[in-house]
Amino acid sequence: MAMPVRQSLRIGSYIMAQKLRRRQKFPLLVELEPLFACNLACVGCGKIQHPANILKQRMPVEQAVAAMEECGAPMVSIAGGEPLMHPEIDKMVNELVKRKKYVFLCTNALLVRKRLDRFDFKPSQYFSWVIHVDGLRERHDASVSQDGVFDEAVEAIKDLKRRGFRVNTNSTFFNTDTPQTIIDVLDFLNDEAEVDQMQISPAYAYEKAPDQEHFLGVEETRELFRKAFADGRRKRWRLNHSPLFLDFLEGKVDFECTAWAIPSYSLFGWQRPCYLMSDGYAKTYRELIEDTDWSKYGRGRDPRCANCMAHCGYEPTAVFATVGSLTQSLRAARGG
């Protein structure tokens, strides 16, 4: 199961409109980072290693909205850091929803129940929470280096669902995972927590991540997901991915990265070349597209890309391939 039908139609129409305008590069979704401060120190994260003066900064709502309007992307994932540490995160979400952007608000869930009533969030077809859950209790708490986080995430999911919100999850997998740990967490999220959709990805080897020993190689990734998806399991999970991206994870197809389709905008500007690698910043999305040498990046061209199979680089390629094929479009519509 991929995204909701209305959202799928909107994204499909957007892609076709860009093609008709002969735009070769355009954004599907922006990874928006309005702050880098976080209340956890996850072992695989390379996003929060900044000086204290940077960690104290918060992006103004107007700046975030202007970036989204400038690039024109129909979707935005608000990450960080921990977005609920931003005092105006509800205003940011509401302004983007007003503009009919599909907003995914990522959180580790520690502050959801503590701060939800302070904010003015409203259920909307354009707004989804995305709760970080890397595994069941022991696995997830080890990933975030703090006990009790899994249990709090589960309670937050229940609370948000009771209040009528769409709730998705985001799970990142490492070489310490097995097919069974993946099956266990996805079964739990799908059947017991009853989240709306689940996003999955193999971890990217951030240079600044505290743990450098447990990132997956390409063949390890393919074998892991091939076994986890065996016996038709992936078709019954409510995964927020195109069937072709899931094929890619299994090694059934191979793609090139489409980094420019899910760009990252942060306190520093538009990050080159992608959400995962930082080779400088551009002031505008147009500058990012026109002044970045995209031919330098990708497997076989940049060693940092060698083992990357992350959704932010390869899901857009899968989506474009799906939209460009009647067979794959029908397959996606049927749930894959």
Secondary structure, DSSP 4 states (H G I P E B T S, - for coil): --S-HHHHHHHHHHHHHHHHTT-SS--SEEEEES----S---TT--S----HHHHT----HHHHHHHHHHH--SEEEE-SS-GGGSTTHHHHHHHHHHTT-EEEEEE-STTHHHHGGGS----BTTEEEEEE--SSHHHHHHHHT-TTHHHHHHHHHHHHHHTT-EEEEEEEE-TT--HHHHHHHHHIIIIIS--SEEEEEEPP--TT-S--S-PPPHHHHHHHHHHHTGGGHHHHS-BSS-HHHHHHHHTSS-----GGGS-EEETTEEEEE-SS-EEEEESSHHHHHHHS-GGG-STTT-GGGTT---HHHHHHHHHHHHHT-HHHHHHHHHT-
